[in-house]
Amino acid sequence: MQLQTTNQRGFAPTTMGEALQFSEMLANSSMVPKAYQGKANDVLVCIQWGYEMGLAPMQSLQNIAVINGKPSVYGDAMMALVQASPVCEDVEEYFEGEGTPNPVAVCVAKRKGRKPVETRFSVEDAKRAGLWGKGGPWTAYPKRMLQMRARGFALRDAFPDVLKGMISVEEAQDYPDEAKPVPVDKPANPLDLVAKPVEVVEAEQAIVDVIEIESDQVTDVAIGYSLMVPGKEQPHTVLATLDEWQDAYEDLAEATARAGKRPARERMTILKELKECNADTLGRIDTMKRVRHTAGYQRRINALGAAQ
């Protein structure tokens, strides 16, 4: 692996393969936060988030966290990103009414060529939000939390392009936990998840062997996202949402990669064709979510290449 290095940003992967290898190395290290240890995919996504915001890989791992299902950045890193931006003129923070029952944290974000954005967050605001007296940081560091809430609102309003829609960790920690999805039993054959209707034989067969859709079976194509397969004009299946389509695509690609009755070289070709015939739908996926498919494709190709 060849990594680009500079005095300012340290090591920086230059290709997807290098990024995957780099992420695995970091995930196996004890020098990254525990939330990322042993999770190479999370490391890769975190680094990509940081790259788009202007953070070096290690800065990303130290300052980006997923809190209650929401990617977020620590308030101090949020301030650093804004102040480093050429569109930032100044950010001013102060308190009003200190020593009174209702002190107010004030943050004034000044963007070049724009009117300043001023945000205020008081003890009364915290009480209405059910935060004042809440266990944890709101009890241990109430003044700091008031400051972080005012800062987060002001910087997000004045510099949404710099922060890429990220909220502060301090704010995300106050959101309720997202409802956990009800677990669904997956069938033994992953193709069963995406094959209705379809004739499925052994899971070890290649995609061209397991998918048989007769033209007279498809009389009316449902509205949704079509999952295509190489050599077929009709969709393999149609999914109602883009998230369901992504899961079905990954299941199909994984089954293809594991189809051991075909030579590795043929499976690599089929994977490439599967990716190409679904390029339009892949292109509609959000950049960060698309990393999952890019990384999965590269991992399968690498594994098959090593098996030759």
Secondary structure as GFF3:
##gff-version 3
##sequence-region A 1 308
A	DSSP	beta_strand	4	6	.	.	.	ID=ss1
A	DSSP	beta_strand	10	12	.	.	.	ID=ss2
A	DSSP	alpha_helix	16	27	.	.	.	ID=ss3
A	DSSP	three_ten_helix	34	36	.	.	.	ID=ss4
A	DSSP	alpha_helix	40	53	.	.	.	ID=ss5
A	DSSP	alpha_helix	57	63	.	.	.	ID=ss6
A	DSSP	beta_strand	64	67	.	.	.	ID=ss7
A	DSSP	beta_strand	70	73	.	.	.	ID=ss8
A	DSSP	alpha_helix	75	84	.	.	.	ID=ss9
A	DSSP	beta_strand	88	96	.	.	.	ID=ss10
A	DSSP	beta_strand	104	111	.	.	.	ID=ss11
A	DSSP	beta_strand	117	122	.	.	.	ID=ss12
A	DSSP	alpha_helix	123	128	.	.	.	ID=ss13
A	DSSP	alpha_helix	137	140	.	.	.	ID=ss14
A	DSSP	alpha_helix	142	158	.	.	.	ID=ss15
A	DSSP	alpha_helix	160	163	.	.	.	ID=ss16
A	DSSP	beta_strand	167	168	.	.	.	ID=ss17
A	DSSP	alpha_helix	169	172	.	.	.	ID=ss18
A	DSSP	three_ten_helix	190	193	.	.	.	ID=ss19
A	DSSP	alpha_helix	207	210	.	.	.	ID=ss20
A	DSSP	three_ten_helix	215	217	.	.	.	ID=ss21
A	DSSP	beta_strand	225	227	.	.	.	ID=ss22
A	DSSP	beta_strand	237	239	.	.	.	ID=ss23
A	DSSP	alpha_helix	242	257	.	.	.	ID=ss24
A	DSSP	alpha_helix	264	277	.	.	.	ID=ss25
A	DSSP	alpha_helix	279	283	.	.	.	ID=ss26
A	DSSP	alpha_helix	287	307	.	.	.	ID=ss27
###
